[in-house]
């Protein structure tokens, strides 16, 4: 579940060009990522066939 705060963070992530996300129109990946970051305090493991996450592993593993 997400709220306006998550949407604002996702939009900021998109505008700054921060991964994940490759679409310049939709912010779906950004919303998913911000929702995960806002709802968990532990390490996470992302299992996905989505190349965006794999391609940006180093960046995403260092960002909170």
N, C-alpha and C positions, 0 to 999 in steps of 0.2 A: 504494500500500500504506500502511496506517496501523496505529498501535499504540495502547497505552493512553494515552500522552502526548497524542497527537492527539485521542483521545476526550475526555480531561479538558479540554483547551483548547477543544474544540468545545462541550462542556457549559457551560463557564464563559462562552463567547461567547453561548450561548443564554440563560443565566440573567441576564446583564447586558443582554440585549436588543440586542446588537451585530449589525448585518447582516453577511453575508446570512443569511437565514432568516426564515420567517414562520410556521412550524409550531411550536406549543408542545409537541407530543408527540415528533416526530422531530427529529433533529439532522443530517439528511443534508447540507443546504447548508453547515452549519457544519463538518462533517467534511471536505467537499470543499475549502472555503476554507483550513482549517488544514493540510490535506495539501499544498496548493499552497504556502502560506507556509513550511512546514517543509522543502520540497524544492527551493527555487529561491532564488538570490541575485540574479538579474537582474530587470529590469522584466518584467511580463507583460501580455499582451493577452487579455482574456476576450471570446470571441465566443459569444454566447448569445442565445436568444430569451426567456430567463427574465427577466421584468420585475423580479425582486428585485435582480439585479445592476445593471440599468440604473437603477432607482429609487435605489439607494444608491451610485452611481458616486463621488460626491464623497467620501463617508466611506471607501469601500473603496480609493480611490486614495491616501489619506493614511495608512492603517493598515498596519503591518507585522506 
